[in-house]
Amino acid sequence: MVKKVLIVDDEPLVLSTTAALLADGGFEVCEARGYEEAIGRLESDSACDVLVTDISLAGSPDGIALARAVAERWPHVRVVIVSGAVRPQGGDYPERAIFFTKPYAPGALLKVVGDGEVW
């Protein structure tokens, strides 16, 4: 079964590059540029398996708030939080979420998104 991944990043180049990487890796990908757009996509199609969100999103709420909302409303969705600028503490984000540092090696991101055993 192909996993559906929602990628959230406010940087267009990072968003498109990550989407292409995951699509080339065999995932079905949808994109959002911020909190509200991501929540809207999940409300219209909750069949998403994995959320990959940057912490820093333009405006507010940020990626941590998005991770919390998704973990609460859609507990079946695995959450991967990424950042190259901020390193949150484990208690800052949902218990089942994982943090992954940017920049990431393409193969490592594919493994983290595709391997449910890390949760």
SVG drawing of the C-alpha trace seen along z (x, -y; Angstrom):
<svg xmlns="http://www.w3.org/2000/svg" viewBox="-14 -36 36 38">
<polyline fill="none" stroke="black" stroke-width="0.4" points="0.0,0.0 1.3,-3.4 1.6,-5.8 0.1,-9.3 2.3,-12.1 1.3,-15.7 4.3,-18.0 4.1,-21.4 6.7,-24.0 6.5,-27.8 9.6,-27.8 8.5,-26.9 11.8,-25.4 12.0,-23.2 8.4,-22.2 8.7,-21.2 12.1,-19.5 10.8,-17.4 7.6,-16.6 9.6,-15.4 12.0,-13.3 9.1,-11.5 7.1,-11.1 10.2,-9.6 10.4,-7.3 7.0,-5.9 4.8,-8.0 1.6,-9.8 2.3,-13.4 0.2,-16.5 1.6,-19.9 0.6,-22.7 2.3,-26.0 1.1,-26.5 -1.0,-25.5 -4.4,-26.5 -3.8,-24.9 -2.6,-21.7 -5.6,-21.4 -7.9,-22.1 -6.3,-19.4 -6.7,-16.9 -10.3,-17.9 -11.1,-17.3 -9.1,-14.1 -8.2,-12.4 -6.6,-9.4 -3.1,-10.9 -0.7,-8.5 2.2,-10.8 2.7,-14.5 6.1,-16.0 6.1,-19.6 8.7,-22.2 8.7,-23.9 9.0,-27.4 6.0,-28.4 5.2,-31.9 2.6,-33.5 1.2,-31.4 0.6,-28.7 3.9,-27.0 4.7,-23.4 4.7,-22.3 1.2,-23.5 0.3,-21.7 1.9,-18.5 -0.2,-18.7 -3.4,-19.4 -2.8,-16.5 -1.9,-14.1 -5.1,-15.0 -7.5,-15.1 -6.0,-12.4 -4.2,-10.0 -3.6,-7.5 -1.3,-10.1 2.4,-9.7 4.1,-13.0 7.6,-13.9 8.8,-17.4 11.8,-18.9 13.9,-21.9 17.4,-23.2 17.2,-26.1 15.3,-24.9 15.8,-21.8 12.8,-21.2 12.9,-19.3 11.0,-16.0 8.2,-17.4 7.6,-20.2 5.9,-18.0 3.5,-15.1 4.8,-11.9 4.4,-9.8 6.0,-12.4 9.7,-12.3 12.1,-15.2 14.4,-15.0 17.1,-17.6 17.4,-19.4 19.2,-19.3 18.5,-15.6 20.0,-12.9 17.4,-11.9 17.6,-8.2 17.3,-9.0 14.1,-11.0 12.6,-8.2 13.4,-5.7 11.9,-7.8 8.7,-8.5 8.3,-4.9 9.4,-2.9 6.6,-2.8 8.9,-0.9 10.6,-4.2 7.3,-5.1"/>
</svg>
